[in-house]
Amino acid sequence: MPRKRHRFQTPPPADPIAAARDSSLALRLNVGFFLRQLGIFAAMDLLLVVLAVFGMSLYAENRCAEVVDMVNVRGVPSEDALAWMEASDYTITPLDRDPEGLDYTVTTWLPTCRRETVDGLRTWNFSSFYTVEMHNNGQPYAVTVDTSGIFTGLYWAGVVILVCQGLSLITNLFRSGRSIRKVLRPIQDLAATAARLNSMTHMSRREIESLAGELDKIDAAHLDSRIDLPPTQKELRSLAQSINEMMDRVNQAYSAQMRFVSDASHELRTPIAVIQGYAALLDRWGKTDPEALQESIDAIRGEAASMERLVEQLLFLARGDNDSQPVKMEPLDLTDLAGEVLREEEMIHPERIFLPRWGEDPVSIYADPGLMKQVLRILMDNSLKYSPPEGRVYLRVSRSGENVRVTVQDEGMGIPPEGIPLIFDRFYRTDLSRDRKTGGTGLGLSIAKWIVERHGGWFEVVSRPDVGTRITVVLPALREEEKAS
């Protein structure tokens, strides 16, 4: 029988509003490309206009200079000689007054401008003329260059350029839309797969692996090769890689959750079995046997207390996972707190040897006193459980720069190197310590890790088998603004 392959697809949305919302990215990209091309064309047109104005000014000025040089050599022509100039692109007009600018009436949208310089008065309207009036040592005259022909040619050239640019904008508007939709198709596939993931209430391991495989296929390699996509391919490939990494984390979280449920069930199964066994014992002989009755009561009480501690720890972790665990931060002297925990441990375990070490100056942090005390108790209890009765337990508090360090060290069995990264996992216990005689549930260090990370700190663990374990909590020291608050 052929192996069935799992595929995760989401049908297109029936809601037109949702469809329009999904296509908004393509619309924004299309509008962005259109505006960018429009800006390029506008800048190009502005540059062409500046070059055209500069070119016409240069041409007219040079042409007038040539005519002025000719007048300087031959003199101002007479009235009879002006008729033959009409066939040229310039005219020379004798003046019976000082240069003050000619009054030209030109019907055009371009303004008529004037500028007076040392060598003459210039008046121009590039759509028609460019005039320079010269003093000429008391015999003023005006030189007028006809610019209408050049202006007409440039005008129609500009019209052609604008028409071509408009057609290019309209054509690229539709072409860019098709290209953008092709480029965004892998992202839409990723979104559809993510929507499928969000709609699932339960996923088996096979479904998770199949879904990760489907996401791995959605990458930039499926885009049309006719589209220039080097940067886009890189971004989409990074997106697909990020989704795959997310699926790896989902798979790990799913496995951790299943392991957590299994371990919790295992921890609860044993005391329940003990309680059921003693209940059966009471039912058979406990009614008439006082010794069996008392033994059953003591055992049931002990197992119930163990179950209560386990349930309280599970509830603490559950509140921590959903951010409902209250944390009341305030300035706190760690030396006072460490001294309080040490006195309690000495009272509970008078036979053990404790070696405290800290100075007289306060070591202050900003933390929840109850939670930090819980961390110290967890570390001290672990050191006592997993070290021999004659082993010493060290407790140190110090400040190093901007951080505060709290160290608990024992002379116990130690932790194998491969087990150090796992000691903060829930229900994890080393093989040598997986024994109900220790009274532990394997949740203490998980709770301590949550508390320390919630306070912005971290753990440093050094351990050698048959030598001992040193666990250091590193926390940020109290800052001045926290003291003021």
C-alpha positions in Angstrom: 0.0 0.0 0.0 1.5 3.4 -0.9 2.4 5.6 2.0 -0.1 8.3 2.6 1.4 11.8 2.6 0.0 14.5 4.8 -0.6 17.9 3.2 -1.8 21.0 5.0 -3.7 23.4 2.9 -6.1 26.2 3.7 -9.0 27.1 1.3 -9.2 30.7 0.1 -11.2 32.9 2.5 -14.9 33.3 1.7 -15.0 36.7 3.3 -14.1 39.4 0.6 -13.0 41.8 3.3 -10.4 39.2 4.5 -9.3 38.7 1.0 -8.8 42.4 0.5 -6.9 42.6 3.7 -4.6 39.8 2.6 -3.9 41.5 -0.7 -3.1 44.8 0.9 0.6 44.0 1.0 0.7 43.5 -2.8 -1.3 46.7 -3.3 1.2 48.7 -1.1 4.1 47.2 -2.9 2.6 48.0 -6.3 1.8 51.6 -5.2 5.3 51.9 -3.8 6.9 50.8 -7.1 4.6 53.2 -9.0 5.5 56.2 -6.8 9.2 55.3 -7.0 9.1 55.2 -10.8 7.1 58.4 -10.9 9.6 60.1 -8.7 12.4 58.9 -11.0 10.6 60.2 -14.1 9.9 63.6 -12.3 13.5 64.0 -11.3 14.6 63.1 -14.9 12.2 65.6 -16.4 13.3 68.3 -14.0 16.9 67.7 -15.0 16.0 67.8 -18.7 14.2 71.1 -18.2 17.2 72.6 -16.4 19.5 71.4 -19.1 17.2 72.8 -21.8 17.0 76.2 -20.2 20.8 76.3 -19.7 21.4 75.2 -23.3 19.1 77.8 -24.7 20.6 80.5 -22.5 24.1 79.5 -23.6 23.1 79.4 -27.3 21.3 82.8 -27.2 24.2 84.4 -25.3 26.8 83.1 -27.7 24.7 84.1 -30.7 24.3 87.6 -29.4 28.0 87.8 -28.6 28.8 86.9 -32.3 26.5 89.6 -33.5 27.9 92.2 -31.1 31.4 91.4 -32.3 30.3 91.9 -35.9 28.7 95.2 -35.0 31.9 96.3 -33.3 33.8 95.6 -36.5 31.2 96.9 -39.1 29.2 99.3 -37.0 25.4 99.5 -36.5 23.6 98.8 -39.9 21.4 101.4 -41.4 17.6 101.2 -41.8 18.1 100.0 -45.4 20.3 97.1 -44.4 17.9 95.7 -41.8 15.6 94.1 -44.4 18.1 91.3 -45.3 18.4 90.3 -41.6 14.8 89.1 -41.5 15.9 85.9 -43.2 18.4 85.2 -40.4 17.7 84.2 -36.8 18.7 87.6 -35.4 17.9 91.3 -35.9 19.8 94.5 -35.0 17.7 97.4 -34.1 19.2 100.9 -33.6 17.8 102.7 -30.6 17.1 106.5 -30.1 17.1 106.1 -26.3 19.2 104.5 -23.6 18.7 100.7 -23.0 15.6 100.2 -20.9 14.2 97.0 -22.3 11.9 96.4 -25.2 8.2 96.1 -24.8 7.4 92.7 -26.3 3.9 91.3 -26.2 4.2 87.6 -26.3 1.2 85.2 -25.8 2.8 82.3 -24.0 2.7 80.7 -20.6 6.4 81.5 -20.1 7.2 84.7 -18.3 9.3 87.5 -19.8 12.4 88.2 -17.8 14.9 91.0 -17.6 18.4 91.3 -16.1 20.8 94.3 -16.3 24.5 93.7 -16.4 27.6 95.8 -16.9 27.7 95.3 -20.7 23.9 95.6 -21.4 20.3 94.9 -20.6 19.0 91.5 -21.3 15.3 90.7 -21.9 14.1 87.2 -22.9 11.2 84.8 -23.3 12.6 81.5 -24.5 9.5 80.7 -26.3 10.1 83.6 -28.7 13.2 85.8 -28.3 16.4 86.7 -26.5 17.4 90.4 -26.6 20.5 92.3 -25.5 20.5 96.1 -25.5 24.0 97.7 -25.8 25.0 101.3 -24.9 27.7 101.4 -27.7 29.3 104.7 -26.6 26.1 106.8 -27.1 24.7 104.9 -30.1 22.6 102.2 -28.4 21.2 99.3 -30.3 19.5 96.0 -29.6 20.3 92.5 -30.8 17.4 90.1 -30.8 17.8 86.3 -31.4 14.8 84.3 -32.5 14.5 81.2 -30.1 11.0 80.1 -31.2 12.3 77.3 -33.5 14.5 75.8 -30.8 11.8 76.1 -28.2 9.2 74.4 -30.5 11.5 71.5 -31.1 12.3 71.1 -27.4 8.6 71.4 -26.6 7.5 68.5 -28.8 10.4 66.4 -27.7 9.2 67.0 -24.1 5.7 66.0 -25.1 6.9 62.8 -26.6 9.0 62.0 -23.5 6.0 62.6 -21.2 3.8 60.3 -23.3 6.4 57.6 -23.3 6.8 57.9 -19.5 3.0 57.8 -19.0 2.7 54.6 -21.1 5.7 53.1 -19.2 4.0 53.9 -15.9 0.7 52.3 -16.9 2.4 49.2 -18.4 4.6 48.7 -15.4 1.7 49.1 -13.0 0.1 45.9 -14.3 3.4 44.1 -14.9 4.6 44.9 -11.4 1.3 43.7 -10.0 1.7 40.3 -11.7 5.3 40.1 -10.6 4.5 41.0 -7.0 1.8 38.4 -6.8 4.3 35.7 -8.0 6.9 36.9 -5.5 4.4 36.8 -2.6 2.9 33.4 -3.5 5.4 31.5 -1.2 4.6 33.9 1.6 0.9 33.2 1.1 1.6 29.5 1.2 3.5 30.0 4.5 0.6 32.0 5.9 -1.8 29.3 4.8 0.3 26.6 6.5 0.6 28.7 9.6 -3.2 29.2 9.6 -3.6 25.4 9.4 -1.3 25.0 12.3 -3.2 27.6 14.4 -6.5 25.8 13.6 -5.3 22.4 14.8 -6.2 21.5 18.4 -4.0 18.4 18.6 -1.0 17.2 16.5 0.7 13.9 16.6 4.4 13.6 16.1 4.0 12.4 12.5 1.8 15.4 11.8 4.4 17.8 13.2 7.1 16.2 11.1 5.0 16.2 8.0 4.1 19.9 8.6 7.8 20.8 9.0 8.5 19.0 5.7 5.8 21.0 4.0 7.1 24.2 5.3 10.6 23.3 4.2 9.4 23.0 0.6 7.9 26.5 0.6 11.0 28.5 -0.3 12.2 30.9 -3.0 13.1 28.0 -5.4 9.4 27.8 -6.5 9.4 31.4 -7.8 9.2 32.1 -11.6 12.8 32.2 -13.0 11.9 35.1 -15.3 11.7 37.4 -12.3 14.9 39.0 -11.1 14.8 37.8 -7.5 18.3 37.5 -5.9 17.4 39.7 -2.9 13.8 38.4 -2.7 15.0 34.8 -2.8 17.3 35.4 0.1 14.5 37.0 2.2 12.1 34.2 1.4 14.7 31.5 2.1 15.4 33.2 5.5 11.6 33.3 6.2 11.3 29.6 5.3 14.3 28.8 7.5 12.8 30.8 10.4 9.5 28.9 10.0 11.4 25.5 10.0 13.3 26.5 13.1 10.0 27.5 14.7 8.7 24.1 13.9 11.7 22.5 15.5 11.0 24.4 18.6 7.3 23.4 18.5 8.4 19.8 18.1 10.8 20.1 21.1 8.1 21.8 23.2 5.6 19.1 22.2 8.1 16.4 23.2 8.9 18.2 26.4 5.2 18.5 27.2 4.6 14.9 26.6 7.6 14.0 28.8 6.4 16.3 31.5 2.9 14.7 31.5 4.4 11.3 31.6 6.8 12.1 34.4 4.0 13.9 36.4 1.8 10.8 36.0 4.7 8.6 37.1 5.3 10.7 40.2 1.6 10.7 41.1 1.1 7.0 40.3 3.4 5.8 43.1 1.8 7.7 46.0 -1.6 6.8 44.7 -0.6 3.1 44.6 0.7 3.3 48.1 -2.5 4.9 49.4 -4.6 2.3 47.6 -2.4 -0.4 49.1 -2.7 0.8 52.7 -6.5 1.4 52.1 -6.8 -2.3 51.1 -4.7 -3.2 54.2 -7.1 -1.2 56.4 -10.1 -2.8 54.8 -8.7 -6.3 55.6 -6.9 -6.1 58.9 -6.8 -2.5 60.0 -10.2 -2.5 61.7 -9.0 -4.9 64.4 -5.2 -4.5 64.3 -4.1 -1.2 66.0 -0.6 -1.5 64.7 -1.7 -1.9 61.0 -4.1 1.0 61.5 -1.4 3.4 62.7 1.0 2.3 60.1 -1.6 2.8 57.3 -2.5 6.3 58.7 1.1 7.4 58.9 1.8 6.1 55.4 -1.3 7.7 53.9 -0.4 11.0 55.6 3.1 10.9 54.2 2.1 10.1 50.7 -0.6 12.8 50.8 1.9 15.3 51.9 4.2 14.3 49.1 1.3 14.6 46.6 0.5 18.0 48.1 4.0 19.3 47.6 4.1 17.9 44.0 0.8 19.6 43.2 1.9 22.9 44.7 5.1 22.8 42.6 3.1 22.0 39.4 0.8 24.8 40.1 3.7 27.2 40.6 5.2 26.2 37.3 1.8 26.4 35.6 1.4 30.0 36.9 4.9 30.8 35.8 4.2 29.5 32.3 1.2 31.7 31.8 2.7 34.7 33.6 0.2 34.7 36.5 2.7 34.0 39.3 2.9 37.2 41.4 6.3 38.7 41.8 6.6 41.6 44.3 9.9 43.3 43.8 11.6 45.4 46.6 15.1 46.2 47.8 16.6 43.2 49.6 19.8 42.5 51.5 20.9 39.0 50.4 23.2 38.5 53.4 20.3 38.9 55.8 18.2 36.4 53.7 21.1 33.9 53.4 21.6 34.2 57.2 17.9 33.5 57.8 17.9 30.4 55.5 21.1 29.2 57.1 19.7 29.4 60.6 16.6 27.4 59.6 18.7 24.7 58.0 20.9 24.5 61.1 17.8 24.1 63.2 16.4 21.4 60.9 19.7 19.6 60.4 21.8 20.1 63.5 24.1 17.2 62.7 25.3 18.8 59.4 28.2 21.1 58.9 27.5 24.5 57.3 30.2 27.0 56.3 28.8 30.5 55.6 31.0 33.2 54.0 30.0 36.8 53.4 31.2 40.2 54.6 29.6 42.7 57.0 28.6 45.1 54.2 25.0 44.5 52.8 24.7 42.9 49.3 21.5 44.4 48.0 19.4 43.3 45.0 15.9 44.2 43.8 13.9 41.0 44.1 10.9 39.2 45.7 12.0 38.1 49.2 9.7 35.1 49.3 10.8 33.8 45.9 14.5 34.4 46.5 14.2 32.6 49.8 12.6 29.7 48.0 15.6 29.6 45.6 18.1 29.4 48.5 16.0 26.7 50.2 15.9 24.6 47.0 19.7 24.8 46.6 20.4 24.1 50.2 18.0 21.1 50.2 19.6 19.6 47.1 23.1 19.9 48.6 21.9 18.2 51.8 20.0 15.4 49.9 22.8 14.5 47.5 25.8 14.7 49.9 26.9 12.3 52.7 26.1 13.1 56.3 29.7 14.1 57.0 29.9 16.3 53.9 30.1 20.1 54.4 27.8 22.6 52.7 29.2 26.0 51.8 27.0 29.1 51.4 28.7 32.3 50.0 27.3 35.7 49.1 29.4 38.3 47.3 29.3 41.2 44.9 31.3 41.3 41.6 30.9 44.5 39.7 27.3 45.0 38.7 26.3 41.5 39.7 25.6 39.7 42.9 26.7 36.0 43.3 25.1 33.5 45.7 27.0 30.1 45.8 25.9 26.8 47.3 28.5 24.1 47.3 28.5 20.5 48.6 30.8 17.5 48.8 28.4 15.0 47.5 28.1 12.6 44.6 28.4 15.3 41.9 26.7 15.3 38.5 28.0 13.7 35.3 29.1 16.2 32.6 26.3 15.0 30.2 23.7 15.6 32.9 24.6 19.2 33.8 22.6 20.8 30.9 19.6 18.7 32.0 19.4 19.4 35.7 16.9 22.3 35.2 14.5 20.2 33.2 11.3 19.3 34.9 11.3 15.9 36.7 15.0 15.3 35.7 17.1 13.6 38.3 20.5 11.9 37.8 20.5 8.1 37.7 22.2 8.0 41.1 19.6 10.1 42.7 16.4 8.7 41.1 15.2 7.3 44.4 12.1 8.2 46.4 14.1 8.0 49.6 15.4 11.5 48.8 11.9 12.9 48.9 12.4 15.0 45.8 10.2 15.4 42.9 12.7 16.7 40.3 10.9 20.1 40.1 13.0 22.2 42.5 15.7 23.4 40.1 13.0 24.1 37.4 11.3 26.4 39.9 14.5 28.0 40.9 15.5 28.6 37.3 12.1 30.3 36.6 12.6 32.5 39.6 16.1 33.5 38.8 15.4 34.2 35.2 12.3 36.3 36.2 14.8 38.4 38.2 17.1 38.8 35.3 19.7 36.4 36.5 21.3 33.1 35.5 22.9 29.9 36.9 26.6 28.8 36.8 27.1 25.1 37.5 30.4 23.3 38.2 30.3 19.7 39.2 32.6 16.6 39.3 31.4 13.1 40.1 32.3 11.9 43.6 33.8 15.4 44.4 30.8 17.7 44.7 28.7 20.3 43.0 28.9 24.1 43.1 25.8 26.1 41.9 26.1 29.9 41.7 23.1 32.2 41.2 24.1 35.5 39.4 21.7 38.4 39.9 21.9 42.1 39.0 22.9 44.3 41.9 20.6 47.0 43.2 20.8 50.2 41.1 20.4 53.7 42.4 17.0 54.3 40.7 15.7 51.1 42.3 16.9 52.4 45.7 15.0 55.6 45.2 11.8 53.8 44.2 
